[in-house]
Amino acid sequence: MTTLADRPNTALVIVDLQNEVVANAYRRHEVLDAVNMLIERARNARVPVVWVRHADDELTAGSKGWQIVAELAPAPGEVIVEKNYSDTFEGTDLEKVLTRLGVGKLIVAGAQTAMCIRSTLHGALVRGYDATLVSDAHTTEDMTKRGAPPPDAVIRHTNLYWSNQRAPGRLGGVISSEDADFALFDS
């Protein structure tokens, strides 16, 4: 349903699953297992996997903390988008990458739920993409000391909130990793 003409393809977008970002993440191992399953399914269906890696004043590019976690590995030829803002589209070449791949539909997983995941989902929807969140393949750390709800509540609320997102000609939505059948998503 995307509003982007001639962009029938789907991409799996893996946001910020980096050592420092998920070092203390809620359900870290379960989320990484779900993401690994999504990656395998996407690759088997020949759906592009687009990796996103964040750097800023607190997360230095090239550092050990900046590296993608050891449990996951980009395959040769898979794109890694380098970003400095929460929205993966902002100040990056993501739009050019997706245009080249003919992608108008995104399946999103990664971290941090309340920041980069939400910002990327909104960034996609306002730019004309359909954007589906994988309910059990995103995570966040405990930020209750900074006034946030507990991580499980942040994740549940984001899943609820995104399940009803719509815009003219565009769809949000939520699926579980078990229900992510990339053969059904890709045209």
C-alpha positions as CSV (number, residue, x, y, z in Angstrom):
1,M,0.0,0.0,0.0
2,T,3.0,2.3,0.2
3,T,2.7,5.7,-1.5
4,L,6.1,5.2,-3.1
5,A,5.6,4.5,-6.8
6,D,7.4,1.5,-8.3
7,R,8.7,0.4,-4.9
8,P,7.0,-3.0,-4.2
9,N,9.8,-4.6,-2.3
10,T,10.3,-5.1,1.4
11,A,13.4,-4.8,3.5
12,L,14.3,-5.9,7.0
13,V,15.8,-3.0,8.9
14,I,17.9,-3.9,12.0
15,V,18.4,-0.8,14.1
16,D,21.3,-0.2,16.5
17,L,22.0,-3.7,17.8
18,Q,25.4,-2.7,19.0
19,N,27.4,-3.8,22.0
20,E,26.9,-0.7,24.1
21,V,23.3,0.0,23.0
22,V,22.1,-3.5,24.1
23,A,24.6,-4.3,26.9
24,N,21.9,-4.0,29.5
25,A,18.8,-4.4,27.3
26,Y,15.6,-6.0,28.5
27,R,15.3,-9.6,27.2
28,R,18.5,-9.1,25.3
29,H,19.1,-12.8,24.4
30,E,15.5,-13.4,23.4
31,V,15.4,-10.4,21.2
32,L,18.7,-11.3,19.5
33,D,17.4,-14.8,18.9
34,A,14.2,-13.4,17.3
35,V,16.3,-11.0,15.2
36,N,18.5,-13.9,14.1
37,M,15.4,-15.8,13.0
38,L,14.2,-12.8,11.1
39,I,17.5,-12.3,9.3
40,E,17.6,-16.0,8.3
41,R,14.0,-15.8,6.9
42,A,14.7,-12.6,5.1
43,R,17.9,-13.9,3.5
44,N,16.1,-17.1,2.5
45,A,13.4,-15.1,0.8
46,R,16.0,-12.8,-0.8
47,V,14.7,-9.8,1.1
48,P,17.4,-7.2,1.7
49,V,18.6,-6.8,5.3
50,V,19.6,-3.3,6.0
51,W,21.8,-2.7,9.1
52,V,21.8,0.5,11.1
53,R,24.6,1.6,13.3
54,H,24.5,4.7,15.6
55,A,27.3,7.0,16.7
56,D,27.2,10.2,18.7
57,D,29.1,12.0,21.5
58,E,28.4,9.1,23.9
59,L,29.0,6.2,21.4
60,T,32.2,6.7,19.4
61,A,32.4,5.3,15.9
62,G,35.0,2.6,15.7
63,S,34.9,1.7,19.4
64,K,34.0,-1.7,20.7
65,G,30.7,-0.4,22.0
66,W,29.8,0.8,18.6
67,Q,30.3,-2.6,16.9
68,I,27.3,-4.7,16.0
69,V,26.9,-7.4,18.6
70,A,28.8,-10.7,18.1
71,E,25.6,-12.7,18.0
72,L,24.6,-11.0,14.7
73,A,26.6,-10.5,11.5
74,P,26.0,-8.6,8.4
75,A,26.5,-10.8,5.3
76,P,28.8,-9.6,2.5
77,G,27.0,-7.1,0.4
78,E,24.4,-6.1,3.1
79,V,24.3,-2.4,3.6
80,I,25.2,-0.8,6.9
81,V,23.7,2.7,7.3
82,E,25.7,4.9,9.7
83,K,23.5,7.4,11.6
84,N,23.9,10.1,14.2
85,Y,20.2,10.8,15.0
86,S,17.3,8.7,16.4
87,D,15.5,8.7,13.0
88,T,17.4,6.4,10.8
89,F,16.5,8.5,7.7
90,E,17.8,11.7,9.2
91,G,21.2,12.7,7.8
92,T,21.9,9.3,6.2
93,D,21.8,7.6,2.9
94,L,19.0,5.2,3.9
95,E,16.5,6.8,1.4
96,K,19.0,6.2,-1.5
97,V,19.6,2.6,-0.4
98,L,15.9,1.9,-0.3
99,T,15.2,3.6,-3.6
100,R,18.0,1.5,-5.3
101,L,16.5,-1.7,-3.8
102,G,12.9,-0.7,-4.9
103,V,11.8,-0.9,-1.2
104,G,8.5,0.7,-0.1
105,K,7.8,-1.6,2.9
106,L,10.0,-1.9,6.0
107,I,10.0,-4.6,8.7
108,V,11.8,-3.0,11.7
109,A,13.6,-4.6,14.7
110,G,16.3,-3.4,17.1
111,A,16.9,-0.9,19.8
112,Q,16.2,1.4,21.7
113,T,12.4,1.1,21.6
114,A,11.5,4.5,22.9
115,M,14.0,6.4,20.8
116,C,15.5,5.0,17.6
117,I,12.8,2.5,16.9
118,R,9.9,4.9,17.4
119,S,11.7,7.7,15.5
120,T,12.6,5.4,12.6
121,L,9.0,4.0,12.3
122,H,7.6,7.6,12.2
123,G,10.4,8.7,9.8
124,A,9.4,5.9,7.5
125,L,5.6,6.5,7.6
126,V,5.9,10.3,7.0
127,R,8.2,9.6,4.0
128,G,5.7,7.3,2.4
129,Y,6.8,3.8,3.5
130,D,4.7,1.1,5.1
131,A,6.4,0.3,8.4
132,T,5.8,-2.9,10.4
133,L,7.3,-3.3,13.9
134,V,8.3,-6.8,15.0
135,S,6.7,-7.0,18.5
136,D,9.3,-9.4,20.1
137,A,12.4,-8.2,18.2
138,H,12.9,-4.7,19.7
139,T,14.2,-3.8,23.2
140,T,15.3,-1.0,25.5
141,E,17.3,-0.6,28.6
142,D,15.8,0.2,32.0
143,M,15.4,4.0,32.2
144,T,13.1,4.1,35.2
145,K,15.6,6.3,37.1
146,R,15.2,8.9,34.4
147,G,11.4,8.8,34.6
148,A,10.5,6.2,32.0
149,P,8.2,3.3,32.6
150,P,9.8,-0.2,33.1
151,P,11.2,-1.7,29.8
152,D,8.4,-4.3,29.5
153,A,5.8,-1.4,29.7
154,V,7.7,0.7,27.1
155,I,7.8,-2.3,24.7
156,R,4.1,-3.2,25.2
157,H,3.0,0.4,24.8
158,T,5.0,0.8,21.6
159,N,3.5,-2.4,20.2
160,L,0.0,-1.2,21.1
161,Y,0.7,2.3,19.8
162,W,2.2,1.2,16.5
163,S,-0.4,-1.5,15.8
164,N,-2.9,1.2,14.9
165,Q,-0.7,3.6,13.0
166,R,-2.1,4.7,9.6
167,A,-1.6,7.6,7.2
168,P,-3.1,8.2,3.8
169,G,-1.9,5.4,1.6
170,R,0.5,4.0,4.2
171,L,0.2,1.4,6.9
172,G,2.0,0.9,10.2
173,G,1.5,-2.4,12.0
174,V,2.9,-5.0,14.4
175,I,3.7,-8.7,13.8
176,S,5.6,-11.2,15.9
177,S,8.8,-12.8,14.7
178,E,7.0,-16.1,14.4
179,D,4.5,-14.6,12.0
180,A,7.1,-12.8,9.9
181,D,6.9,-14.5,6.5
182,F,9.0,-12.5,4.1
183,A,7.6,-14.4,1.1
184,L,4.3,-12.8,1.9
185,F,5.7,-9.3,2.3
186,D,7.9,-9.1,-0.9
187,S,6.3,-8.6,-4.3
